Amino acid sequence: MNQKLKEKYEKLGICKEVYEFGEKIEKELEARFDAIDSTAELNQLKVISAMQKNRVSAECFNISSGYGYNDIGRDTLERVYADCFGGEDALVRPQITCGTHALALALMSNLRPGDELLSPVGKPYDTLEEVIGIRPSKGSLAEYGVTYAQVDLLEDGEFDYEGIKKAINEKTRLVTIQRSKGYATRPTLSVERIGKLISFIKGIKPDVICMVDNCYGEFVEEREPLAVGADMIVGSLIKNPGGGLAPIGGYIVGKKECVENAAYRLTSPGLGKEVGASLGIIQSFYQGLFLAPTVVSGALKGAIFAANIYEKLGFEVVPNGTESRHDIIQAVKFGNKDAMIAFCEGIQAAAPVDSYVTPEPWAMPGYDSDVIMAAGAFVQGSSIELSADGPVKPPYAVYFQGGLTWYHAKLGILMSLQKLYERKLVNMDGLC
């Protein structure tokens, strides 16, 4: 045991019992961590290959303003994204403000009045409810005459293929598949499972657009959903692909027509991808994408570490400590409001930014209950950085993600455990 390391953790507030428990868990995970590093290496080479193929140069980092005509950096980056993720075209813009905006843009640009949107994986993420019109909101798809159908997963987490077949009809234009779990405790969908679902849907209606909400899943596996038949993948640059450097932005990658439709909706009919200045932040998009495979590997290690820590303490975790990983999110069901809040306080206390503040539940826009969020981030709302959040309601599940490095993720998990241990909300007898 490294005595200097132990002393440093103690100075940061981690007691001997918590530190030794963490070291024991980490040692048990060496083989899994090696496998994560192998995937990261493959994805790193994939990114470098796409950058080299598209001749990324120093000129790509130049500033454009105003209309942004002939922005070589913007246009080259979109070709890099298309090649990296396996699409025909891409839209990667700072004008896309967040993941919800990217998803709304993809949906609203590829659906028309009279069309139907189908979710075959149950209820979508909370903020999409108002986009779709499940919860009434100004400008929703429902206001524009787009209907919505939903098929829930079966109790065992499998797809309800019979229900999906019945739900698909002549109006079904677009199917949205949420890869990650959101504020739910269902399994995250692997790329393989997504491929099987898409194949089934296309077998019933070949012309339906299959869109995958790829948030939190980029670079976790060796393949992305476009490789298994998706027409479009959508995500946020302040999650995985921004590598912690992108200060804003979102992406849509896929079939050329789908991307063009989104570009015309983002800017204006007749303008599309031709306008949209990169405003001096394009270098962070390139460099963030370059770092993303390594950053994602650190976040994955943190998620697996958290799963094993809290599972051994008797809490239900999703995924469990041994399951394969398909996103960076780790859910822990505390069944107790105080434990949930203590966990988030620990994550906040481990942050490099705002470590001295205490997170409190609040009525966050787009949610139907108070939400607690712990995030001492360099970029506001960046969930590739160490963060934890969740709706403060039963089963009092907290969702942990991120960590720009494995070592920061490790500290965050140990600090969360420290807070619970101090308040006697966990029993560690015989575990160290």
KOLVOVO-194467 format. One record per residue (C-alpha): residue in one letter; x, y, z. Coordinates in steps of 0.1 Angstrom, whole numbers, padded with zeros to 4 digits, always signed. Example, Ala and Ser with C-alpha at 12.3 -4.5 7.8 and 13.67 -1.06 7.14 Angstrom:
! residues 2
A+0123-0045+0078
S+0137-0011+0071
//
This chain:
! residues 432
M+0000+0000+0000
N+0014+0034-0010
Q+0018+0053+0023
K+0021+0087+0006
L-0011+0081-0014
K-0029+0070+0017
E-0018+0101+0036
K-0029+0123+0008
Y-0064+0108+0008
E-0066+0112+0045
K-0057+0149+0042
L-0086+0152+0017
G-0110+0137+0044
I-0110+0100+0035
C-0107+0079+0066
K-0086+0047+0069
E-0117+0023+0067
V-0131+0039+0035
Y-0096+0041+0018
E-0088+0005+0025
F-0122-0007+0013
G-0117+0012-0019
E-0082-0003-0024
K-0096-0038-0020
I-0123-0032-0046
E-0099-0016-0071
K-0075-0045-0069
E-0104-0069-0078
L-0112-0049-0109
E-0077-0050-0126
A-0088-0073-0154
R-0119-0053-0162
F-0099-0021-0162
D-0074-0036-0187
A-0103-0045-0211
I-0116-0009-0209
D-0081+0004-0218
S-0081-0019-0248
T-0114-0005-0261
A-0101+0030-0255
E-0070+0023-0275
L-0091+0010-0304
N-0114+0041-0303
Q-0084+0064-0300
L-0070+0050-0332
K-0105+0054-0349
V-0105+0091-0340
I-0069+0097-0352
S-0077+0079-0384
A-0107+0101-0391
M-0087+0132-0384
Q-0059+0121-0407
K-0082+0111-0435
N-0098+0145-0435
R-0065+0163-0433
V-0071+0183-0401
S-0047+0212-0401
A-0039+0242-0380
E-0061+0263-0403
C-0091+0243-0390
F-0088+0261-0357
N-0092+0296-0371
I-0121+0318-0358
S-0151+0325-0380
S-0179+0349-0371
G-0211+0363-0386
Y-0225+0340-0412
G-0196+0316-0410
Y-0194+0311-0448
N-0166+0287-0459
D-0157+0278-0423
I-0131+0251-0431
G-0128+0240-0395
R-0165+0235-0390
D-0169+0216-0423
T-0138+0194-0417
L-0150+0186-0382
E-0183+0174-0395
R-0166+0151-0420
V-0144+0138-0391
Y-0175+0130-0370
A-0192+0113-0400
D-0162+0091-0405
C-0156+0084-0369
F-0192+0073-0362
G-0199+0057-0395
G-0224+0082-0410
E-0229+0097-0444
D-0230+0132-0430
A-0229+0151-0397
L-0240+0183-0381
V-0217+0194-0352
R-0225+0229-0340
P-0221+0252-0310
Q-0255+0266-0319
I-0270+0232-0306
T-0272+0241-0269
C-0276+0207-0252
G-0286+0171-0257
T-0323+0178-0254
H-0319+0205-0281
A-0301+0181-0304
L-0328+0155-0300
A-0356+0180-0305
L-0339+0192-0336
A-0335+0157-0350
L-0372+0149-0343
M-0387+0182-0354
S-0368+0182-0387
N-0376+0147-0397
L-0412+0145-0387
R-0442+0162-0404
P-0478+0168-0393
G-0497+0135-0395
D-0466+0114-0387
E-0463+0093-0356
L-0433+0089-0334
L-0427+0056-0317
S-0406+0048-0286
P-0402+0010-0284
V-0381+0012-0252
G-0406+0028-0228
K-0408+0063-0215
P-0382+0087-0228
Y-0359+0109-0207
D-0379+0135-0187
T-0369+0166-0207
L-0382+0149-0239
E-0417+0146-0225
E-0423+0183-0232
V-0406+0181-0266
I-0430+0153-0276
G-0460+0167-0259
I-0465+0139-0233
R-0465+0168-0209
P-0481+0198-0227
S-0456+0225-0237
K-0455+0253-0262
G-0440+0242-0295
S-0442+0205-0288
L-0445+0179-0316
A-0481+0174-0305
E-0489+0210-0313
Y-0477+0204-0348
G-0499+0174-0353
V-0473+0146-0346
T-0487+0118-0326
Y-0468+0096-0302
A-0469+0059-0294
Q-0450+0040-0267
V-0442+0003-0261
D-0428-0004-0227
L-0401-0030-0220
L-0412-0063-0206
E-0406-0069-0169
D-0373-0087-0176
G-0360-0057-0196
E-0365-0074-0229
F-0382-0057-0259
D-0419-0064-0263
Y-0416-0075-0300
E-0453-0084-0303
G-0463-0050-0289
I-0439-0032-0312
K-0453-0050-0342
K-0488-0040-0333
A-0477-0004-0327
I-0461+0002-0361
N-0486+0015-0386
E-0489+0035-0418
K-0483+0067-0398
T-0451+0055-0381
R-0424+0077-0395
L-0396+0077-0369
V-0386+0054-0341
T-0366+0069-0312
I-0344+0045-0293
Q-0329+0058-0260
R-0296+0039-0255
S-0290+0051-0219
K-0314+0046-0190
G-0321+0082-0181
Y-0338+0085-0147
A-0349+0049-0148
T-0334+0017-0136
R-0338-0004-0168
P-0307-0018-0184
T-0288+0004-0208
L-0290-0009-0244
S-0259-0024-0260
V-0251-0017-0296
E-0258-0054-0304
R-0293-0052-0288
I-0301-0019-0306
G-0291-0036-0339
K-0315-0065-0333
L-0343-0041-0325
I-0337-0020-0356
S-0335-0051-0378
F-0369-0062-0364
I-0385-0028-0370
K-0370-0024-0405
G-0384-0059-0413
I-0419-0046-0406
K-0415-0011-0422
P-0382-0006-0441
D-0387+0031-0447
V-0391+0041-0410
I-0363+0063-0396
C-0345+0047-0366
M-0329+0074-0344
V-0307+0065-0315
D-0303+0089-0285
N-0266+0081-0281
C-0260+0103-0250
Y-0235+0088-0225
G-0228+0059-0249
E-0201+0072-0273
F-0168+0053-0272
V-0180+0029-0245
E-0180+0000-0270
E-0160-0007-0301
R-0190+0000-0324
E-0216+0028-0325
P-0253+0024-0334
L-0249+0035-0371
A-0229+0003-0376
V-0260-0018-0368
G-0285+0000-0390
A-0295+0032-0372
D-0303+0061-0396
M-0293+0088-0372
I-0275+0091-0338
V-0277+0122-0317
G-0258+0135-0287
S-0243+0163-0267
L-0207+0176-0268
I-0207+0183-0231
K-0210+0145-0226
N-0187+0118-0240
P-0176+0131-0274
G-0165+0166-0261
G-0139+0150-0239
G-0145+0176-0212
L-0131+0204-0234
A-0161+0213-0255
P-0179+0242-0238
I-0212+0237-0256
G-0227+0220-0286
G-0244+0189-0299
Y-0242+0165-0329
I-0264+0146-0353
V-0247+0120-0375
G-0263+0096-0400
K-0280+0095-0433
K-0274+0125-0455
E-0311+0134-0458
C-0317+0132-0421
V-0287+0155-0414
E-0297+0179-0441
N-0332+0181-0427
A-0318+0189-0393
A-0295+0216-0407
Y-0324+0234-0424
R-0343+0233-0392
L-0313+0246-0371
T-0307+0276-0394
S-0332+0282-0422
P-0347+0267-0453
G-0323+0275-0481
L-0293+0280-0458
G-0288+0247-0440
K-0252+0238-0432
E-0237+0268-0452
V-0240+0291-0422
G-0232+0289-0386
A-0199+0305-0373
S-0177+0284-0350
L-0169+0315-0329
G-0134+0306-0319
I-0143+0274-0300
I-0137+0249-0328
Q-0103+0239-0315
S-0119+0226-0282
F-0143+0205-0303
Y-0114+0188-0321
Q-0092+0184-0291
G-0121+0172-0270
L-0130+0145-0296
F-0093+0135-0297
L-0093+0130-0259
A-0128+0115-0256
P-0118+0078-0258
T-0094+0082-0229
V-0118+0104-0209
V-0147+0079-0214
S-0124+0050-0202
G-0118+0069-0169
A-0155+0075-0165
L-0163+0038-0172
K-0138+0027-0145
G-0154+0051-0121
A-0189+0037-0128
I-0177+0001-0124
F-0158+0010-0092
A-0190+0027-0078
A-0211-0003-0087
N-0188-0027-0069
I-0184-0005-0038
Y-0222+0000-0033
E-0232-0035-0043
K-0210-0049-0016
L-0225-0025+0009
G-0260-0040+0002
F-0275-0015-0022
E-0291-0023-0055
V-0270-0010-0084
V-0278-0008-0121
P-0259-0022-0139
N-0246-0046-0112
G-0210-0050-0104
T-0203-0077-0130
E-0225-0067-0160
S-0211-0055-0193
R-0211-0017-0197
H-0229+0002-0225
D-0229+0037-0211
I-0211+0057-0184
I-0240+0060-0160
Q-0242+0041-0127
A-0275+0041-0108
V-0275+0033-0071
K-0309+0028-0054
F-0307+0040-0018
G-0344+0038-0009
N-0336+0066+0015
K-0336+0104+0009
D-0308+0111+0034
A-0284+0086+0019
M-0291+0099-0016
I-0284+0135-0005
A-0252+0124+0014
F-0239+0107-0017
C-0244+0138-0038
E-0227+0159-0011
G-0197+0136-0013
I-0194+0140-0051
Q-0196+0178-0047
A-0169+0178-0020
A-0146+0159-0043
A-0149+0185-0072
P-0121+0208-0083
V-0147+0236-0087
D-0173+0246-0061
S-0162+0219-0037
Y-0172+0241-0007
V-0209+0243-0017
T-0236+0219-0006
P-0260+0206-0032
E-0297+0209-0024
P-0328+0196-0042
W-0346+0222-0064
A-0373+0225-0090
M-0352+0221-0121
P-0369+0231-0154
G-0382+0201-0174
Y-0387+0177-0144
D-0418+0168-0125
S-0401+0166-0091
D-0373+0182-0072
V-0339+0172-0085
I-0306+0172-0066
M-0274+0177-0087
A-0238+0175-0076
A-0215+0190-0102
G-0183+0210-0096
A-0175+0213-0133
F-0154+0234-0155
V-0183+0235-0180
Q-0217+0241-0165
G-0239+0210-0168
S-0211+0189-0183
S-0219+0153-0174
I-0187+0138-0187
E-0172+0156-0157
L-0177+0141-0123
S-0214+0145-0114
A-0243+0129-0097
D-0280+0137-0098
G-0315+0123-0095
P-0351+0131-0088
V-0358+0132-0050
K-0385+0107-0049
P-0388+0069-0044
P-0368+0048-0049
Y-0343+0076-0042
A-0319+0065-0069
V-0289+0085-0077
Y-0272+0085-0111
F-0234+0089-0111
Q-0214+0096-0142
G-0182+0111-0155
G-0148+0120-0142
L-0123+0134-0167
T-0098+0111-0151
W-0101+0077-0134
Y-0084+0092-0103
H-0109+0119-0099
A-0138+0095-0103
K-0122+0073-0077
L-0119+0102-0052
G-0155+0111-0059
I-0168+0077-0050
L-0146+0074-0019
M-0158+0108-0008
S-0195+0098-0013
L-0189+0067+0008
Q-0171+0088+0034
K-0202+0110+0038
L-0225+0080+0043
Y-0201+0064+0067
E-0198+0095+0089
R-0236+0096+0091
K-0239+0059+0099
L-0259+0053+0068
V-0237+0023+0058
N-0223-0006+0077
M-0187-0015+0067
D-0180-0040+0094
G-0158-0068+0081
L-0155-0054+0046
C-0121-0036+0048
//
